[in-house]
Amino acid sequence: MAALVLFGGGGDLAMRMLLPSLYFLDHDGLLPDDLKIIGAARSEESAAEYIAKVRETCEAKAKADNVWDEAVWKRMEARLDYLAVDATSAESLKPLKDKVGQGSVTSFLAVSPSLYAKIVTAMRAAGLAEVDDRVVLEKPVGRDLKTFLEIDDAVADAFSENQVFRIDHYLGKETVQNLIALRFGNTVFEPLWNAQNIDHVQITVGETVGVGDRWPYYDEYGALRDMLQNHMLQLLCLVAMEPPSDLDPESVRNEKVKVLRSLRPITHDEAERVTVRGQYVGGLVDGKLVKGYDEERGQDSDTETFVAIRADIDNWRWAGVPFFMRTGKRLPEKRTEIVIQFKPLPHSIFDYEDGEPQANKMIIELQPEEDISLTVMNKKAGLDSRMQLQPIKMSLSWGFRDKHDTPPRRRIAYERLLLDALKGDSTLFVRRDEAEQAWKWVDEVSEAWVDGDVKPQEYVAGTWGPDGSDMLMARTGRDWNTTDA
């Protein structure tokens, strides 16, 4: 019998994402019949009390998607169990080992990464790190390369690399995976996916929320380490990597590592030219007055809540093509997107509706909706003596067979990743050398800020970051993409 153990099983991540994902997988008949799901946490509560809380969160999520089914719940309920443990103590974990039995165990550490080293050490001593067992680690692992290696070395002492699944939930999104399909499953795009045809790439992760009571964590990490080191660099890798020889996990991850190794280091001499740090001050978001970061924190801080960076990839495919990344809190809208801006026509023979030709643009949107669109030029209808063109946006996402079809349910990204972890498929997970290279590059940026004394620029909550972010683009003759583009 196989078992999935959720350490931190009563916490926010488990209740909000992991357990509803498992319900949906069970609903779709994708979980192994003999899979047992065990919540493990410090809270002293009975299995019945725990299962009641799980039902509450799963029922709310499933009813919102019109897929709640009492029969499915009964099946999942039979899988569920709970045990109060101190996960850092091997002695405390021994009853858990007895409960999971002799089958393979997949352990998801939905706890603070600062506890990873102690937990995996205890797991090994308790017999929960056998050759067929796996461990799933949530980001961020460490806050720099040094602390990452300290934690990961402890993980490596307990588990071999093929047993470790470092999760980045962005990679579980359908649109991100569809980017791989578009690039490598069509002859239309891949021949154009290079410096000869692409002008630049933009990656934006915008959040309207502030830091709030998460400031003790955020003050240690900041936007650079919290978002750019993992989510954004992973997206960059998928856009920029070479075609893998096949879809074997190692083939895909080998190509991603090559991208990270090709990132040009950012020195303190050029830090102010190619990077921007920002911190929000009070302003209006969604029509409501909100506090600035320092006000939320209660004292002054140099932590950045916004970062924009120009990254250059020094290889043949991308030489001369800038990759612009920006992410921040308290921005005007929640938006995650990748913009592939193609080069303009070398010469145009047409008239245009707005007087200016528009270059082709592909937008991969992850939030608030998932979509991939391509802007192309099309003839404007009419009998004008001269042919005029206008831009139209075509959706390349999942299409309906006819107008009566129901769109597929939008899956939680963790559904795919949990299923892959249970199967032992590591394609969408981060390998150790990937994480090392990402931390190495981010550490160089952080050190350049310190050496160059680069302080965060203020930006008003509800705006797209400090003026320096627009200047970062303007210096190259470019602009950030707008929502209606």
N, C-alpha and C positions, 0 to 999 in steps of 0.2 A: 504494500500500500504506500502510495506517495503522499507526502505532507507538505503544505505550505504554511510556514510559521511567520506571523506578522509581529515582529518585535515593535513595541509602540502601537500595539493593535487597538488601543482605545484613543489614540491621538488624532489630531486634525487630518493628517494625510491619509491615515487608514480609513477613517470614517467618511471623509469627504470624497476620496478618490478610489482607494484600493478596494474596499469592500463592495461599493456599488459596481466597480468594474468587474469584480468576480461574479456578482449577481448577473450582470449582462452576459458574461461569457457562459454562465450556466444556462441562462435563458436561451442562448443560441446553440446549446449543445456542444460547446467547445472544450469544456473541462473534462479531464479524465474521470471516468466513472468512480474510481476508487480514491479520488483526491480528498484528503482531509485538510481543513483550514483551521488553524489554531491561532487565536489571538494571545499574545504574551505581553504583559505590562506589569507595572508595579501596583496598580490599583487592586485592592482587596475586594473583589466582587465575585459572585458566583457565575458559573457558565450561563445559567438562565438569565441573569441580569445583563450580562454582556450580549447575549444573543438578542435580547429584546431591543437593545440600543442599535444593534446591527440591522435588525428588521426596520426600525424607524428610519434610519438613513437610507437604506436600500429602497424602501417603499416610496419615500419622497422622490428620490431620483427617478425611479422606474415609472411612477405615475405621471411625472412631468413629461416623459417620453412615450406614454401610453403603452408600456410593455410590462406592467405589473401583473404577475400571474401567481396565484396562491399555490398552484402545483409546483411551480419552479421554486418558490420560496421554501416549500416543504422539503424539496430535494436539497436546497442549499443549507437549510437549517440542520439537516441530518449530517452535513459535513462539518458544521461549526463546533468549536470547543474553545475553552478559555482556561488559562493558567496564570495566576499571579506569580511573577518571578522577579528576581534581581538579575538582569541579563549579564551583569558584569561578574557574577559569581558562578563558578563551575558547580558548586554544591547546590545552588538554587536551580540550576538548569537540569540537574539529573532527573527530576520528575518529568520535565519536558521531554527528555530523551526517551523515558519509559512510555510516555503518551504517544509519541510519533512512531514507535516500534522500529521494525527492521528495514522499512522501505527508504527510498531516497527522500531527502529533505531539502526544500528550497526555503531559505531564510531571507526575509525582506527586512532590512534594518531601517524602519521608519522612525528613527530616533536621531538625536543630535550627532553629527559626525564626530564630535569630540569624544564620543563613547565607543566609536567603532573598534579601536585597538583593544580596549578592555573586553568588549563583547566577543570579538572573534577569538581572543585568547581563551576566554571561558568556554566558548562553544567547542573549541578543539579539545579542551580537557574533559568536557562532558560527552564527547562522542558525537557531536553534531557537525563535524567537519570531515566526514568520511569521504572516500574517493568518489562516490556517486552523488554527494551533496553539493549544493550551490549556495552562494550568498549574493544578494542584490544590495547594492549600496546607492543611497540617494546622494545627489550633489548638495552642496559642494564638499568634496573630500579635501580638507585642509583649507588654508587661506593663502598659501603660497607654495612654491615648489618644495621648500624644506619641510613644512608641516604635512604636505601631501605624502612625501616619501616616508616620513615617520609613521603615518597612519597606514599607508599601503604596505610598508614592510611588515607590519604586524599582521595585516591581512594575508600577505604572501607566506608568512610562517604557518598560517592555518589552512590556507586554500591555495591550490595551484591556479595559474592564470586562467585556464579554461573553465574554472569553477566560479570565477568572479564576474559579476555582471554590474558594471557601473552605469547607472541609469541616467538618461537625460530625456525627460518626457517629451520634449519637442520632437525627438526622432520618432516618437510613436504616432505623430499626427499624419493623417492620411495624405494631406497635401504635400508634406515633406517627402514621403515615400513616392508620391506621384511625380515629384521632381526628378527622381532617379529614372522612373519609367519614361518620362518625356525626353530626357537627355539621351538615354541609352537604348530606348525602344523605338526610336524614330530617326529616319535619315534626314528629316527636315531640319532638326535643330543642331545636332552635334557638329556637323561641318561648319556651322556659323559660330560655335561656342568658343571663341578665341579672340585674341587681341586685334585681329584684322577686321572683325565685325562688331565687337562690343566696345562701347565707349567707356562705360563704368558700371559698377554694381553698387546698389544701396541695400543695406539691411537695417531695418528699424524695428525696435521693440519699445513701444510706448505704453505707459500705464498712467491711468488717471488717479490712482490711489496714492496716498502718501506713505510714509514709513510707520507713522502712528506709534503703537506700543512695541513695535518690532525694532526700535532703534538700538537696543543693546547689541542685537545681532548685526544689524545693518551698519552700525558705527564701526564694527570690526572689519567689514567686508567692503562696503561701498558698491556703487554701480559697476565698477570695473570687474571686481571679483565675483559679485553676485550674479551678474547676467552675461557679461561679455566673455568671460573666461570659458564658460561652458556652452550655453545656448547659442550665442551668436557665432562663436568660432566653429561650432558644429555645423551651423547653417552655411557658413562660409566654405567649409570643407566640401559639403555636398554640391555646392555651386561650382567650385573650382577644381575638384579632383579629376584625374584622368580616368578614362573608362577602365574599370577593372576587367580582368580576364574572364571572370564569372561572378556569380553572386554568393560565392563562398564567403563566410564572415571574414576570414583573414584577407582575402583578395580585396574586399571593399575597404577594410580598415587599413590595409597597407597604403592604399591610395590617399586616404585621409591624412595619414601621418606625413606623407610626402608634401602635402600642401602646408601643413604646420611647420615643417622644416624649411620651407621656402619663404616663409614670412620674413620680410626685411626687418631687422631689429630697429627699434626706435630709441635714439640716443637723446641725452638731455639737450644737445645743441638744436635738435629739431622738434623737441616735444611740444613747444608752443605753436609751431607751425602746422603740425599734423595731428594734434590732439586737443581736445577741449574738455575741461572739467567744469561742472556746474553744480549749484545747490539751490533748491527752490526756497523762495521767500513767500510770505502770505499773498494770497490772490483769490481769484474766482475760478472754481472748477464746477461745471454743471450748474452754474448759477448760484453756488453757495460759497461763502467766505471760508477759506481754509488757512490754517497756520503754516508758517514756514518751518523748515526742518529744525533749526536751532530752537524755535519756540516749542516744538514737540519734544525735543530732547531736554530742554530746560537749561541749556548752556551752549556757548559757541563751540562749533566743531568745523574741522576742515574736511569732513567726509563728503565725497561727491555723490549726489543723487542723480547726476546726469553725466554721461560721457559720450563724446563723439570722436571717432578716430578714422584717419585715412590709413588703410593698410595696403601694402604693396607686396605682390607675390612674385618673387624673382625666379621665374622659369620661362620656358619658351612660349607656353600657351598664353600667359597673362602679363608678359613684360609690357609695362606702360599703361596697364589698365588699373586705375585706382578702385579699391573696395572701401566704400564709406559705411561705417557702422555707427549707429547712435541708439542710445537707450536711456530712459529716465523715468522718474516718478513725477507725479503731478503734471502730466502733459495734457493737452486738450482732449485727447481721445485714446481709448485702448486700441492699439493697432500693432500688429506684427506682420511685417511684409518684407519680401525680397523683390527688389526692382532690378531687372536686367535691361539696361538702357543700350540699345543698339546704336551704331553710328549713323549719322544722316546720309542721305544720298549724296554722292559726289557732285551730281548735277541734276537739276530737275527741269522737266519740260512741261510741267503742269501748272495750272492756277490752283490756289488754295482758298478755302472758305475764309480763313482768318488772315490770309496774306503771307503766312509762314509755313513752310513744310514741317511736318512732324516726323521724327525718326520713330521706327518701330520700338515698342516697349513691351516687355513681358513682366507681369506683376504676379508674384506668388504670395497670396494672402493667407495667413494662418489665423489671424484674429482681426475683427470680431467674427467674421465668417471665413470658411476655408474655400478658396477659389484660386484658379490659375487663369489669367486672362492675357490676351495678346492684342495690342493696339496696332492696327494696320490702316493703310490709306485706301479709301474706297471712292468711287465716283459719286459725286453729289447728283441726286436725281434732278432732271429738268432738261430743257431744250436749249440751253445756252449755247451760243456759237463756239465758245471755248470750253473744253472739258475741265471741270473743277473737281478737286478731290477734297475729302473730309475724313477725319479720323473716326474709326469705329472700333469698339472694344469687343472682342470675341472671347467667350468663356471656353476654356479648355478642360473644365472639370467634368465630373460625372454628369452625363446627360440622360434625360428621360427618353424611354422608347416612344412614348406618346404623352399627350397632355394630361392623361388621366393617371399616369404613374405616380406613385408616392416616392418622394426622395428617400434615400437610405437614412437611417438614424445616424446622427453625428456621434461617433464613438468617442469615449474618453480615451485619451492617448495611452493611458496606463493599461487599457485592455490588451492592446497589441503587445506591449512590453512584458506584461505578466505572462501572457500566453507563450511568448518566445522564451522567457526565462524558464518556464516549466518544461519546455521542449529542449532547452539547452542550445537554442539558436542565438548566438551573440552578435549577429550582423548589426543590429541597431543599438548596440551597447558600446561603451567607450573602453578601448584597450589601455593598458597602463602606459605604454609609450606615447599614445595620443594625449593623455592627461598630462604627462610630463612635459611634452612639447608646448602644450597650451599654457601651462603654468610658467614655463620658462619665458615665453614671449610676454605674457602679462606681467611677470615680475620685472622684466626690462622696462616696460612702460611705467610701472609704479616707481622704479628706481630713477627713471628719467625725470619724473615729476618731482621727486625729492631733490635730486641733484640740480634741477633747473628752478627749484622753488616755485613750481606751478601750483597756484591756489585755485580753488573753485570760483568761478564767476557766478554772480547771482542771476537768477531768472525768476520771473513772477510765475507763481503757480497758475496753470491754465494756458501757458504758452509753450512753444516748441523748443524750450531751452534757451541758453544765453545767446547773445548776438554773435559770439565767437563761433557757434555752430554753423550759422549761415555764412560767416566769413570763411570758414574752412572750405565750404563748397565754392563760394564766390571767387576765391583765389585761383580756382582752376577753371572758372567760367561756367560753373554748373550750379544747379539748385536742387534742394531736396524735393522729392516727389510730394505732390499734394493729393488729398483724398480723391478729388474729382478728376485727377489726371487720367 
